């Protein structure tokens, strides 16, 4: 019965501010291949939700079709979930978000689900600023149908059977930047220390947050010649930054000149020495982010980390001017005010 997860856990396990342990954010046993990068992403999502003290019932996880779209079953089992049809997850998520803005929305998709049949859906959800975290678990192949190249497979990369991909790839990170996503990042399933903070920040962000997560397919795309294999990504990873997400506390300030150092006491009593330097990567510059991606790609490098952030971004509800009360909580009288109200609206448009 090794496929069953134990219900009892050690009473001394660490808890978050809600009194929940990491196991309270677990899901069903994964049926993916042993060693699949998608399972590492699920583990990172579990850790991120635990660390930001997210009540499980406030998470709404949605997916399409594919190996990646199976993964919401494997994390935060006490949350809301909906598995849509191939490529249509973004529109279903948009509708759910409009109906109930109080939930935290997490869309999980794959490179086929997003970059092929769902390409238009993805772009429109991003450009509308739907308040969500959209994660693409990107392995460059169609795993459920035995390893054909997907639209994100790099030109010149080889399949497990030796076939060479002759098509130019779709870079979903560049596409998210062009479409107007206000939080854009790329992670690697084999780098949990970078991926967990990115997911935490994405879940906290207001607006369209997007993470392209390279996730090698151990069955069909983890061999020499593949540019989506564990070894290739590790060898070509150009990490932009190492991040963390801090919960709100009293502000700690420091005022010192560039090039100087200063001791700063933290909330736990420890002291750090800060030295002010110029930022190497302008995270708030969308054009610079796009140029940097192209420059590093030309050098054969894969940029990971937080690539772009607009901390002042609005979401779809702000654009549409919807009421603060979730539409799902309004009564019939609020949603259907009657013919007199409709006549007044029509009269105002004449």
C-alpha positions as CSV (number, residue, x, y, z in Angstrom):
1,X,0.0,0.0,0.0
2,X,3.0,2.3,-0.7
3,X,0.8,4.5,-2.9
4,X,-1.2,5.7,0.1
5,X,0.0,8.8,1.9
6,X,0.0,8.6,5.7
7,X,-2.6,10.6,7.6
8,X,-0.6,10.9,10.8
9,X,2.5,13.1,11.1
10,X,5.0,13.9,13.8
11,X,3.5,16.4,16.3
12,X,6.7,18.5,16.2
13,X,6.4,19.4,12.6
14,X,6.9,23.1,11.8
15,X,3.7,25.1,11.4
16,X,2.9,28.4,9.7
17,X,0.9,31.3,11.0
18,X,-2.3,29.4,10.4
19,X,-1.1,26.5,12.4
20,X,-0.8,24.3,9.3
21,X,2.1,22.0,8.5
22,X,3.5,21.5,5.0
23,X,1.6,18.3,4.8
24,X,-1.7,20.2,5.0
25,X,-0.8,21.6,1.5
26,X,-0.2,18.2,0.0
27,X,-2.3,16.5,-2.6
28,X,-2.7,13.0,-4.1
29,X,0.1,10.7,-4.9
30,X,1.7,11.6,-8.3
31,X,1.2,9.2,-11.2
32,X,3.9,10.9,-13.3
33,X,7.2,9.2,-14.2
34,X,9.7,8.9,-11.4
35,X,12.0,11.9,-11.5
36,X,9.6,14.1,-13.6
37,X,10.5,17.8,-13.2
38,X,6.7,18.5,-12.8
39,X,6.7,16.8,-9.4
40,X,9.5,19.2,-8.3
41,X,7.4,22.1,-9.3
42,X,4.4,20.7,-7.3
43,X,6.7,20.4,-4.3
44,X,7.8,24.0,-4.8
45,X,4.1,25.2,-5.0
46,X,3.4,23.3,-1.8
47,X,6.3,25.0,0.0
48,X,5.4,28.4,-1.4
49,X,1.8,28.2,-0.2
50,X,2.9,27.0,3.2
51,X,5.4,29.8,3.6
52,X,3.0,32.6,2.6
53,X,0.4,31.2,5.0
54,X,-2.2,30.8,2.3
55,X,-5.5,29.2,3.5
56,X,-6.0,26.2,1.2
57,X,-9.6,27.0,0.6
58,X,-8.7,30.4,-0.9
59,X,-6.6,28.8,-3.7
60,X,-8.3,28.1,-7.0
61,X,-6.1,25.9,-9.3
62,X,-7.0,25.4,-13.0
63,X,-5.4,23.5,-15.8
64,X,-5.9,22.3,-19.3
65,X,-4.7,19.0,-20.8
66,X,-1.3,17.3,-20.6
67,X,1.2,15.9,-18.1
68,X,1.5,19.4,-16.6
69,X,-2.2,19.8,-16.3
70,X,-2.5,16.7,-14.2
71,X,-0.3,18.2,-11.5
72,X,-2.9,20.3,-9.6
73,X,-4.1,17.0,-8.3
74,X,-0.8,16.6,-6.5
75,X,-0.8,19.8,-4.4
76,X,-3.1,21.6,-2.0
77,X,-5.8,19.0,-2.0
78,X,-8.1,21.2,0.1
79,X,-8.3,23.9,-2.5
80,X,-10.8,24.6,-5.4
81,X,-9.8,22.9,-8.7
82,X,-11.0,22.8,-12.3
83,X,-9.5,20.8,-15.2
84,X,-10.6,22.3,-18.4
85,X,-10.1,21.2,-22.1
86,X,-6.9,21.5,-24.1
87,X,-5.7,25.1,-24.3
88,X,-8.8,26.7,-22.8
89,X,-7.7,27.0,-19.2
90,X,-7.1,30.8,-19.4
91,X,-10.6,31.7,-20.4
92,X,-12.1,29.4,-17.7
93,X,-9.8,31.1,-15.2
94,X,-10.8,34.5,-16.4
95,X,-14.4,33.7,-15.9
96,X,-13.8,32.3,-12.4
97,X,-11.8,35.4,-11.5
98,X,-14.5,37.8,-12.6
99,X,-17.1,35.8,-10.6
100,X,-15.1,35.6,-7.4
101,X,-12.2,38.0,-7.0
102,X,-11.6,36.9,-3.4
103,X,-9.8,33.7,-4.4
104,X,-6.1,33.3,-5.3
105,X,-5.8,32.0,-8.9
106,X,-3.1,29.6,-10.1
107,X,-3.2,28.4,-13.7
108,X,-1.0,25.4,-14.5
109,X,-0.3,24.6,-18.1
110,X,2.3,23.0,-20.4
111,X,4.3,24.1,-23.4
112,X,1.8,22.3,-25.7
113,X,-1.3,23.5,-23.8
114,X,0.0,27.1,-23.9
115,X,2.3,27.6,-26.9
116,X,0.2,25.6,-29.5
117,X,-3.6,25.2,-29.1
118,X,-3.9,27.6,-26.2
119,X,-1.6,30.4,-27.6
120,X,-4.4,32.9,-28.2
121,X,-6.1,32.1,-24.9
122,X,-2.8,32.7,-23.1
123,X,-2.0,36.0,-24.8
124,X,-5.5,37.5,-24.1
125,X,-5.5,36.5,-20.4
126,X,-2.2,38.1,-20.0
127,X,-3.0,41.3,-21.9
128,X,-6.2,41.7,-19.9
129,X,-4.3,41.7,-16.6
130,X,-6.2,38.8,-15.1
131,X,-5.1,38.6,-11.4
132,X,-3.4,35.2,-11.5
133,X,-0.2,33.3,-11.4
134,X,0.2,31.4,-14.7
135,X,2.9,28.6,-14.6
136,X,4.0,26.8,-17.8
137,X,5.7,23.5,-17.0
138,X,7.9,23.6,-20.1
139,X,9.6,20.4,-21.3
140,X,9.7,20.9,-25.0
141,X,7.8,17.7,-25.8
142,X,4.3,16.2,-25.8
143,X,4.8,13.7,-23.1
144,X,1.3,12.1,-23.1
145,X,1.6,11.4,-26.8
146,X,5.1,9.9,-26.7
147,X,7.6,12.7,-27.2
148,X,6.9,14.8,-30.3
149,X,8.5,18.2,-30.4
150,X,6.3,21.0,-28.9
151,X,6.3,24.6,-30.1
152,X,8.9,25.6,-27.5
153,X,11.5,23.0,-28.6
154,X,14.7,24.8,-29.7
155,X,15.7,24.7,-33.3
156,X,18.4,22.1,-33.8
157,X,17.6,20.1,-30.7
158,X,17.3,16.3,-31.0
159,X,14.6,14.0,-29.9
160,X,15.2,10.8,-28.1
161,X,14.9,8.9,-31.4
162,X,17.4,11.2,-33.1
163,X,15.1,13.5,-35.1
164,X,16.2,17.1,-35.4
165,X,13.8,20.0,-34.8
166,X,13.9,22.4,-37.8
167,X,11.3,24.9,-36.5
168,X,12.1,28.1,-34.6
169,X,10.8,27.9,-31.0
170,X,8.1,30.1,-29.4
171,X,9.7,31.9,-26.4
172,X,6.8,32.2,-24.0
173,X,8.7,34.5,-21.7
174,X,9.2,37.1,-24.5
175,X,5.6,36.6,-25.5
176,X,4.4,37.3,-21.9
177,X,6.5,40.5,-21.9
178,X,5.1,41.6,-25.2
179,X,1.5,40.9,-24.2
180,X,1.8,43.0,-21.1
181,X,2.3,40.7,-18.1
182,X,3.3,42.7,-15.1
183,X,5.3,39.9,-13.5
184,X,7.6,37.7,-15.7
185,X,10.0,35.1,-14.5
186,X,11.7,31.9,-15.6
187,X,12.5,29.0,-13.2
188,X,14.0,25.6,-13.4
189,X,12.4,22.6,-11.7
190,X,15.9,21.5,-10.5
191,X,16.5,24.8,-8.7
192,X,14.1,24.9,-5.8
193,X,15.9,27.6,-3.9
194,X,15.2,30.0,-6.8
195,X,11.8,28.6,-7.8
196,X,10.0,28.8,-4.4
197,X,10.5,32.6,-3.9
198,X,9.4,33.2,-7.5
199,X,6.1,31.3,-6.9
200,X,5.6,33.1,-3.6
201,X,6.1,36.5,-5.2
202,X,3.8,35.5,-8.2
203,X,1.0,34.4,-5.9
204,X,1.3,37.7,-4.0
205,X,1.4,39.9,-7.2
206,X,-1.6,41.8,-8.3
207,X,-2.1,41.4,-12.0
208,X,-0.9,38.9,-14.6
209,X,2.1,37.0,-13.2
210,X,3.8,34.5,-15.4
211,X,6.5,31.9,-14.7
212,X,8.0,29.7,-17.5
213,X,9.4,26.8,-15.6
214,X,11.8,24.5,-17.5
215,X,10.9,21.0,-16.5
216,X,12.9,18.2,-18.2
217,X,10.8,15.1,-19.3
218,X,12.7,12.1,-18.0
219,X,11.0,9.8,-20.4
220,X,11.4,11.6,-23.7
221,X,13.6,14.7,-23.4
222,X,16.4,14.2,-20.9
223,X,19.2,13.0,-23.3
224,X,22.2,14.4,-25.0
225,X,21.1,16.7,-27.8
226,X,18.1,18.0,-25.9
227,X,18.1,21.6,-24.8
228,X,15.5,20.9,-22.2
229,X,17.4,18.2,-20.3
230,X,18.6,18.6,-16.7
231,X,22.3,18.7,-17.7
232,X,21.8,21.2,-20.5
233,X,19.8,23.6,-18.3
234,X,22.3,23.4,-15.4
235,X,25.2,24.0,-17.8
236,X,23.5,27.0,-19.5
237,X,21.6,28.6,-16.6
238,X,22.2,32.3,-16.4
239,X,20.6,33.2,-13.1
240,X,19.6,36.8,-12.8
241,X,18.9,37.0,-9.1
242,X,18.4,35.1,-5.9
243,X,15.2,36.2,-4.3
244,X,13.1,35.9,-1.1
245,X,9.7,37.2,-0.1
246,X,9.2,38.8,3.3
247,X,5.8,39.2,5.0
248,X,4.8,42.7,5.9
249,X,6.5,44.1,9.1
250,X,7.6,47.4,10.4
251,X,9.8,49.2,7.9
252,X,13.6,49.1,8.3
253,X,15.3,52.0,6.7
254,X,18.9,52.8,5.8
255,X,20.3,55.9,4.2
256,X,23.9,55.8,2.8
257,X,25.7,56.7,-0.4
258,X,26.4,54.4,-3.3
259,X,29.6,52.5,-2.8
260,X,29.4,52.7,1.0
261,X,28.5,50.0,3.6
262,X,26.2,50.2,6.6
263,X,25.2,47.8,9.4
264,X,21.5,47.2,9.6
265,X,19.7,45.4,12.4
266,X,16.9,43.0,11.3
267,X,13.6,42.1,13.0
268,X,15.1,38.9,14.6
269,X,18.0,40.9,16.1
270,X,20.6,39.8,13.7
271,X,22.8,42.3,11.8
272,X,23.7,42.5,8.2
273,X,26.2,44.7,6.4
274,X,24.8,46.3,3.3
275,X,26.9,47.8,0.5
276,X,25.0,49.9,-2.1
277,X,25.8,49.0,-5.7
278,X,24.1,49.8,-9.0
279,X,21.5,47.3,-10.1
280,X,22.8,45.1,-12.9
281,X,19.4,44.2,-14.3
282,X,16.6,46.8,-14.5
283,X,13.7,44.6,-13.4
284,X,11.2,47.5,-14.0
285,X,12.3,48.1,-17.6
286,X,10.2,45.9,-20.0
287,X,12.2,46.8,-23.1
288,X,15.5,46.1,-21.3
289,X,14.2,42.8,-20.1
290,X,13.3,41.8,-23.7
291,X,16.7,42.9,-25.0
292,X,18.5,41.0,-22.3
293,X,16.7,37.8,-23.1
294,X,17.7,38.1,-26.7
295,X,21.3,38.9,-25.9
296,X,21.7,35.9,-23.6
297,X,19.9,33.6,-26.0
298,X,22.4,34.6,-28.7
299,X,25.1,33.5,-26.3
300,X,23.4,30.2,-25.7
301,X,22.3,31.0,-22.2
302,X,19.0,30.4,-20.5
303,X,18.0,33.3,-18.3
304,X,16.3,32.4,-15.0
305,X,15.0,34.5,-12.2
306,X,12.7,37.6,-11.9
307,X,13.0,39.1,-15.4
308,X,10.4,41.9,-15.2
309,X,8.1,43.4,-12.5
310,X,5.6,46.3,-12.4
311,X,4.8,46.7,-8.7
312,X,2.1,49.3,-9.5
313,X,0.1,47.1,-12.0
314,X,-3.7,46.9,-12.0
315,X,-5.7,43.8,-12.7
316,X,-8.8,43.1,-14.8
317,X,-11.2,44.2,-12.1
318,X,-9.6,47.6,-11.9
319,X,-9.7,47.9,-15.7
320,X,-13.5,47.1,-15.8
321,X,-14.4,49.0,-12.6
322,X,-16.2,46.1,-11.0
323,X,-17.6,46.3,-7.5
324,X,-15.5,45.2,-4.5
325,X,-18.0,42.5,-3.6
326,X,-17.4,39.3,-5.6
327,X,-20.1,38.8,-8.2
328,X,-20.6,35.3,-6.9
329,X,-21.8,36.9,-3.6
330,X,-24.3,39.3,-5.0
331,X,-28.0,38.5,-4.9
332,X,-30.5,38.4,-7.8
333,X,-31.7,41.9,-7.0
334,X,-28.2,43.3,-7.4
335,X,-27.4,41.4,-10.6
336,X,-30.9,41.9,-12.2
337,X,-32.1,45.4,-11.1
338,X,-35.2,45.3,-13.4
339,X,-36.4,46.8,-16.6
340,X,-36.5,50.4,-15.2
341,X,-32.7,50.3,-14.7
342,X,-32.2,48.9,-18.1
343,X,-34.3,51.6,-19.7
344,X,-32.3,54.3,-17.9
345,X,-29.0,52.8,-19.2
346,X,-30.4,52.7,-22.7
347,X,-31.6,56.2,-22.5
348,X,-28.2,57.4,-21.4
349,X,-26.7,55.9,-24.5
350,X,-29.0,57.6,-27.0
